[in-house]
Amino acid sequence: MPEENGKVYVGNVNVAAKQARKLLLGKLRLGKLVDWGTAFSLWPVHLTTSCCGCEFAAAWSPRFDNEQHGALPWIGSRQTNMILIEGTVSKKMACAVRVVWEQMPQPKFAIAMGACAIDGGIFYNSYNIVRPWEIIPVDIYIPGCPPRPEAVARAIIELQRKIRREGIASKFVEEGWRPDKDYVKPKEDLCAWWRG
Amino acid sequence: MSSSEVIEKIKEALGDIIESIEEGKGVVHVFVPVDKIVEAARKLKELGFDHIKDVTAIDYPKENVIKIIYHASSYGNVELSKYIVGLGYSIPRDTERVPSLYSVWTTADFQEREVYEAFGIVFEGHPDLRPLLLSPPVAELKPLRKDFVVKEETIFRK
């Protein structure tokens, strides 16, 4: 026992992780398994920015039942890997969206829902909104005002196809970041109003 | 209680403070001078109008006037609860400070904060006058005034 001898054994975690990656993805070819697993464990975070949240709720209700696709909304941003932006994002809410996005573990995905999330919708020239693609990298867009719950299900299936076709999750394990998406940095300081 | 009886009651209670009084559908609009607004609100509350439903402001740039209206109604009195009294006053557009009615109706708290952020009117005597929904840089633009010009954008990007 190391404690008895007064010694603690410390290994280099990065080196160990690299060797494990090589073994798992190189020799054993577990990449497809990783993609398959990630595609059926999408956990959208509960962050209802706007009115499309009603459709978001309906999409997981018994009638439409998106849980059958392997996605279940969860409360904590640390335990989720998908963000579904519902509708308009006001300037105050943009801070919350970005903070939640930073808190989520990799590999993470974003779906923008509704006309407002694409280009402002009815608020297209408002003084108090931001576009979601200005603050986080968006994978899938859902058009509609609001989109039907079926459209939300379709977006989740498309995202699953994208993950498995392009191997996003296994590439993340290999590279350590998502090579298919650029890092989006907000142009303005979103939380300036909060820090005062 | 008919609407004319309500008007009579209000006229009796407020006396010669009233500038103008007129009846709409289910609404009675009462206008008073700015410096008598707190007194008028107290008297309306004694009459039975125990809460306000809304505080709103309207900008008239041509007449150089902003109208601020408090919509008061009643929960306690069943007869009065059928009516809404719009207690209002007009001020010149460059007025910076007006009296707050928080001391009379506590429900004015958030509503006055909204008027403050959207029109830039400071309510004196309000305990916590901060912007409510807008962030401070946006609130400085006074976005609901008519001379605030919305930047037009095309939906197609170049």
Contacts between the chains, C-beta under 8 A, distances in Angstrom:
chain1	res1	chain2	res2	distance
A	90	B	133	7.8
A	91	B	134	7.6
A	91	B	135	5.2
A	91	B	138	6.3
A	92	B	133	7.3
A	92	B	134	7.6
A	92	B	135	5.5
A	119	B	155	5.6
A	120	B	153	7.8
A	120	B	155	7.5
A	124	B	153	6.2
A	124	B	155	5.8
A	125	B	150	5.4
A	125	B	151	6.1
A	125	B	152	5.6
A	125	B	153	4.9
A	126	B	150	7.5
A	127	B	138	6.0
A	127	B	141	6.6
A	127	B	143	5.2
A	127	B	148	7.8
A	127	B	150	6.6
A	127	B	151	7.7
A	128	B	134	6.2
A	128	B	138	5.6
A	128	B	143	7.4
A	192	B	135	7.8
A	192	B	137	7.6
A	193	B	135	3.5
A	193	B	136	5.5
A	193	B	137	6.9
